[in-house]
Amino acid sequence: MTRLAEQQRRHFGCNVTEDDIRLSFVGNDEEPMTVTIPINHEKEDCAVAGACEPEQVQAFVLTAKDPDSDITVECVEKIQNAGIPESVIYVQDYLESFVHFVVHQEPELWNHAVVLFTLEQGVLKSYEMIMKRQTRPYLVQVYPGPVKVFDGNDGMDEAFAELAMNYFRKKLVSSVFLSGEEFEGNWMKRSLKVLCAGRRVFQGKNLFSKGACYAALDFTMEKRGSGGGEVPFIYLGERNTKSFIGILTEARIGKECREVMSAGLFWRTCRVVCEVMADDTEEIGLVVQSAYTGESRQEVIPIPGLPRRPKRTTRLKITFTCKNVRCCHVLVEDIGFGEFFSPSGLSWEKDIPI
């Protein structure tokens, strides 16, 4: 039995569109299965609940073109109404779901660049996925490419072929994915020959919901943002954090840094909580490291007035959230030590650039 098959109906990906909800889940086969739920269905939450046992869900990933849209927010509420805990619900955009889908395919498909074409209402958009393997986990970025607006169906084939030829010139591309119902039909003649010249081409039905389903599986195997599974990676999208954060703690010799927050987190839903023991100190030391350059710097959070207690009896709770993709808010709270020492009620805050 495969690794995916062992996690039957516990990992879900959900693609929200204006017309429907496409729900993918892991069943008895390696490939996630997909069902479609009309967006105006009076009992959408019941339909979602009917596809799973809410208490058994380990991760539910919602993907949308715009994760901040009203439709996405409403869908999150419906998922919660279905009995699925907020703690296992994640939100990501289409490009991040695309990355998760690609990485779960054969390595030959992403040895070099991977190109995604989307076609919606006559607008053709392109994206190029690049995986940087100099670090572990790998860093994955998706860059926007050429955009073409078609005026009707006449000349679409020739125009697409010309765009693809110019785009692929002097570029190593392992595979191409086409997403959008407007790619269906037999209008692609010359353009399809151009796309298939030295590379593999796929038309991805339910591409984003299946990618979200793979992401759900990854998120239960590793901390969010570290790209679990057989190919560990970090996706650095526009809405994702770009830095690692670590806490400096006392070691036998000097200090050591313990990573607490990864790069690659969707900033709006990012929330990391940890605890540290504080002895005879008036500050918390953090290390912020750029995922792009590897350069690091130290940040200090003063914690004046912390009560003096015996060694190893002062616990601090540290909560990391994000105000935006470039700013992390750090809250430090004195939580005492069980029945021996009550919390003082003191707290300290600081915003740090990431």
C-alpha positions, 0 to 999 in steps of 0.5 A: 500500500502506498504512502498516500493510500494509507491516509484515506480520506484524512487529507483534503484539498478544496478549490474555490471558484465563483461557480463551484467547490472542487473537493479532492481527497486521498482515497484508495489510489495514489491520485487524489479523487475529486467531487464538485459541489455547486457554490450556491448549494444550500447545504455546502457544509453538509456536502463537505461533511458527507465526504469526510469524518470531520474528527478524522481530518488531519489537514484541510487545504483551501486554495483560491485565486485570491485567498483574501476574497469574500468567497474564500472567507465564506468557504472557510466558515462553511468548512468549520460549520461542517465540524472541521477544526480551525487548527487543521484548515490552511489557505493557499493560492493557486500557485502554491497548490500548483507547486505541490502538485508538480513536486508530487509527480515524477522528478523528470517533470521538474528537473528543469523549469516547469511552465503553467499556462492558464486560460480564462475568459480569453486571457492567457497567463503564464508562470514559470516554476523554478526549484533552487537546489543549492539548499535543503530544503529546496527553495521554490519560486514561481515567476509570472511570464507573458500574458496574451489577450485573445479577441475571439477564437480566430487566430488563437492557435497561431498566436499561442504558438508564437508566444510559446516559441518566443517564451521557450527560446533559450529556456530549459523546460521539463514540462508544461501544464495547461489549466482552464476549460478553454484549452479543451476542444481541438483548436490547438494544432500548431501550438500543441506541436510547439509545446510538445517539442522536447517536453511533456505537456499535461492538461490539468483538470482539478489541478489546483484542488489536487495540489491542495490535497497533496499539500494537506498530506505534506503539512501533516508530515512536516511543519507548515512551510517546510514542504514535507514528503519525499521532496522537502521544499519551501515555497516563496510566493508573494503571500509567504514569509521569506525568513526563518526565525530562531531563538537563542538558548543557553547551551553547554558552551555558549548559545545555540539557535533553535528554529521556531518559525519557518520561511514559506508560511502564508502570512495571514494565517501564520501563528507559531507558539513556543515556550522557553525557560528564562533564567537571570535574563532581561532580554530574548534573543532572536535570529532572523535569516533570509531564505533568499541570501542565507544572511542572518541578523540578531533581534533583541526583545527587552523583557524588563521587570521579569520576576526573579525565581529559582533556576529553571522555574520561569517559563515564557510563552512566545507567540509569533504572528504576522502583520503583513508578509514583511512584518512579524509581531512577537508577543512574550508572556510570563506564564509562571511555573505551574503551582509553584509560581503564578504568572506575573501577568507581564507581557512584552511585544515587538515588531520585527522585519522579516 
